[in-house]
């Protein structure tokens, strides 16, 4: 389940009232709202670092950040009930810009390297995992590879996770700084939320959503 626009206290309270219709849990709302804003600040720092590292002007990074909305999502993975390790979340890339994953008491996240090797991710104390996603690959004109990942667990493990997902509310354009003779434009400007509508139609029509679905949506 998730809370859309989770940095807005009123949106968090709407979710709280839905979960506790007999009385709003103000303590829950306050904690969630504060957490969401703290992680959003982390996401904004990462975004500015990305823009700066590619020489994209600060004005563009500020405008980009002002157009971001956040979804705070809570995942729960039940124990697979078998002795050997089992993949309970198949390999996929996220369809947003950036995913920030909070520490989990039970590990299970695995990421795929360029040599196709799967490696487990062990959280350090008080650490967060930052993963690039489809929309960031398109924005970067293929410079940033979306993180292919999965979740694999043992028989008696039960895993919960909290993720912050960032979405652009408007049309994403590849910065001119990232387009040149060696790196021609590979994506058209695209509506990020429209990308999600596109994916929903793919699922509804029985299509398998590929890890490179963004190329089918707005690739040149």
N, C-alpha and C positions, 0 to 999 in steps of 0.2 A: 504494500500500500504506500501511497505517497501524498505529500502535501505540496500542491502547486503554489508558486510565488511565496515560498516559505520564509522569505526575509520580511514579509509584510505581516504584522501582528494580527490584523483583522482576518487575513486568510488562515492563519494558524488557529485562531479562535473558532472559525467556521468548522474546521476539521475537528477541533476539540468538542464542539457542540454535537457534531455528528456521532462521535464516539461515545459521548456521555450526555445524552439528551436530557437526563434528569437534572443536570447541573454542570455547568462548564468548569473544567478543571483548570483554574487560572495558573496553578503551579506548573502544570504540564505545558501550557501555552507559553509561559514566560521562559521556561528552560529551552523549549524547542526553538523559539524565536531567537533567543540569545545565541544558541548553538549555530543556527542557520546563518546568522549574520557574521559570526566569527569565521566559519568555513567559507562563506562568500568572500570575505576579505582575503583569505588564503588563495582562493581561485583568482581573484583580481591581481594579486601579486604575481602569480604564475603567468597570467595573461600578459601583463606588462613586460615580464621577462621575455616572453616569446616574441612580442612585437619588437622589443628593443634588440633582441639577438638577430633579427632579420632586417634591421635597419628601417622599420616602418615607423613613421613619425608619431610622436606622442599624441598629437591631436586625434589621430585615427584610433589609437588605443583607448583614449578617453571616451570617444564616441561609441566605440564597440562595447565597452564596459557598461555604458549607460543604457545600452539596448539589451542587456542580459536579464533573463529571469531564471529563477532557480527552483528545481524540484528536489525536495528532500524525500528520499525513498527508504523504506524499511523492508528488508528481505529476510525471510526465514526459510531455512533448508532443513527438511526433516531427515532423520537418519535413514540411509538406504536399506538397512536391515540385512546386508550380506557381509561376508567376512572380508572379501577383497575390496580394494578401493573402487568406487563407482563414480562416474561422471554424472552429476546431478544438474549441472548447468552446462549445456554443450558449448563448444567453441563459438564465440561471437565477438563482434566489435560493438561498442555502444554507438548510438545514432546521434549523439549530442555533440557538444564541443569538447568539454572536459569533464571527467568523472573524478571525484575525490572520495576515496573510501576510508572510513574510520577503522581503527583497530578492531579486530574481532577476537574473542577468546578462543575460538576454534579456527585454525588455519584451514585452507582448502583452495584458496585462489591460486591458479597457475597461469603463467603468461607464456606466450609462444615467441621464441626468438627468431631472428632472420634465418637461422639455419634449420628452422622447423622443430627445434628442441623445446619441449615443455619444461619449465622450471617452476618449483613452488615458491610462493612469496611468503616470507616469514616477517611478520610485523615486529619492528623494534618498539620498545615502550614509548608511548606518546607520539607515535609516528602516524603519518597519513600516506596513502598511496595516491598518486596523481596519474591518471591515465588519459592519453589523447583518444579522440573518437573520430567518427566519420566526418563530421562537419569541419573539424579542425584540419583534416587532411585536405578537404576541398579548399578551405580558406588559404592554406599554405601552398596550394598548387603542387600537391604531392610531396612536399618537403618533409612533412611530419606524418609518420606512419601510425595509423590507428592501432591501438593495443588489442591484439587478438588474445582472448582469455577464456578460461573455463573455471568451473568449481568441481573439485573431486574430493570425496569424503570417505571415511571409514565407516564400518557397520554401525557403531553406537554413537557416532558423533551427531550433534545437532548444532547447526551454525546459524547465527543471526548477523546481519550486517546493516550498516547505515551508510547511504551514499548521497552525495550532493551532485546533482546533474545540472549543467548549465546549458541554456538554450538562448539563441538569438531571436528576438521578437520580430525582426524585420528581414530585409533581404541582405544576404551576405555577398560581398564582392571580394575577389582576389585583389589584394593591394598591387598597384603597379610596380612597386619595389620587388615583387616576387615573380615578375614576368619579364623574360628577356629572350635572346635568341637561343640560348641553351635550354631555357625552361619556358617554352611557349604556353599560353593559357590553356589549361586542361579542363577547366570547369566554367560553366556559365554562372552568372549571378543567380542565386537561388533563395527561395523562401524556406527558412529552416523549419518552421512549423508545418509548412506545406510538405516537406520531406516526410514528416511523420504521417500525414494523411496519405501520402503515396504508399508508404510501407503498410499501413492498415489495409489499403485496397489490395495490395499484393497478398497479404495473409488471408483476407476474406475470399479471394478468388482461388485459394489453394496453392498459391505460389510460395516457393521456399525463398525466404529472404537471405540473399547472399551477403557475405561480409563486405563486398564491394558494391553494395546496392546504391551508394551515393553516385557512382559512375553512371549507372543506368538512369538516375534521376536528373542529373545536371551536367554530366560529362560532355565535353566538346567532341 
